[in-house]
Amino acid sequence: METFNKILNNDQPVLVDFFAEWCGPCKMMAPELKRFADMHKEEVRVLKVDIDKNPAVAQQLNIQGVPTLVLFKKGKILWRQSGAMNAQQLSAIIKSKL
């Protein structure tokens, strides 16, 4: 199994969705994130991280609210934003950052 840090340090960009099961906007965001992942599976890897099950990772990245999306490439943060958005908005932002 790949470790979180190994995945983030890969050449392929990684979009991480920090979420929680109890979070309403996170539930609304889930189908949009899946649509984005399906549209961009060749260019961007998408990971979902439950902050309640992975508190150390959330703390390390200072995740204050959910959903929070963070785009990594080679271990560096290229973009970060809290709040839900649709697949089209996400595609436009990610394209502008890569």
Secondary structure, DSSP 8 states (H G I E B T S, - for coil): ---HHHHHTSSS-EEEEEE-TT-HHHHHHHHHHHHHHHHTTTT-EEEEEETTT-HHHHHHTT--SSSEEEEEETTEEEEEEES---HHHHHHHHHHH-
